[in-house]
Amino acid sequence: MTITVLTQPNCAACRWVTKSLDAEGLPYELRDVRDDPSAEDLLVGIYQRLRPGMHPQTPVTILEDHGIVFGPDIRSRLRELRQASAA
């Protein structure tokens, strides 16, 4: 599974997501929305499509073929994926 975390500097919730992924031993790509215009465009596009009218915020974790997680609650989503694959 390819994992991309849209992040920005000094984001405590972003650090929580990366620590959670590290603890699970899952590789991921960090994309800083402040330094990478295409990452910012991706963040804005995700919000326009899935959360219209809301202000884009980080973290947003993109789990290829398994959805998008808004905010720091990555552990719950990973648990759901593990349970689904075990069934």
C-alpha positions in Angstrom: 0.0 0.0 0.0 1.3 3.4 -0.9 0.8 6.0 1.9 1.2 9.8 1.4 0.9 12.2 4.3 0.1 15.8 3.5 1.8 17.8 6.2 3.2 21.2 7.2 5.8 22.5 9.6 5.0 22.5 13.3 1.9 20.3 12.9 1.6 18.2 16.1 -1.2 16.1 14.5 1.1 15.4 11.5 3.8 14.2 13.8 1.3 11.8 15.5 0.4 10.3 12.1 4.0 9.7 11.2 4.8 8.2 14.6 1.8 5.9 14.2 2.9 4.8 10.8 6.5 4.3 12.0 5.2 2.2 14.9 3.3 0.0 12.4 6.5 -0.3 10.2 4.7 1.2 7.2 6.6 3.2 4.7 5.1 6.6 3.7 5.9 9.7 1.7 5.7 13.1 3.4 4.6 16.1 1.3 4.8 19.5 2.8 2.0 21.7 1.6 3.9 24.9 2.3 7.0 24.0 0.3 5.4 21.8 -2.5 2.8 23.6 -4.6 1.5 20.4 -6.1 1.0 19.0 -2.6 -1.0 22.1 -1.7 -3.1 21.7 -4.9 -3.7 18.1 -3.9 -4.8 19.1 -0.4 -7.2 21.8 -1.7 -8.6 19.4 -4.4 -9.3 16.7 -1.8 -11.1 19.2 0.4 -13.1 20.6 -2.5 -14.2 17.2 -3.6 -14.8 15.5 -0.2 -15.3 18.4 2.2 -16.7 21.3 0.2 -16.8 24.6 2.1 -14.3 23.5 4.7 -10.9 25.1 5.2 -8.1 22.6 4.1 -6.1 21.4 7.1 -3.3 18.9 7.7 -2.7 16.1 8.2 -4.4 14.3 5.4 -3.3 10.7 4.9 -3.9 9.1 1.5 -4.0 5.3 1.7 -3.8 4.2 -2.0 -6.9 2.1 -2.8 -8.0 2.4 0.9 -9.3 5.9 1.2 -8.3 9.2 2.9 -7.9 9.9 6.6 -8.5 13.5 7.7 -6.7 14.5 10.9 -4.6 12.4 13.3 -6.9 9.3 13.7 -4.8 7.0 11.4 -4.6 4.2 14.0 -8.4 3.5 13.8 -8.2 3.3 10.0 -5.2 1.0 10.1 -7.0 -1.2 12.6 -10.1 -1.4 10.3 -7.9 -2.4 7.4 -6.2 -5.1 9.4 -9.6 -6.5 10.5 -10.9 -6.4 7.0 -7.9 -8.3 5.6 -8.1 -10.9 8.4 -11.8 -11.6 7.6 
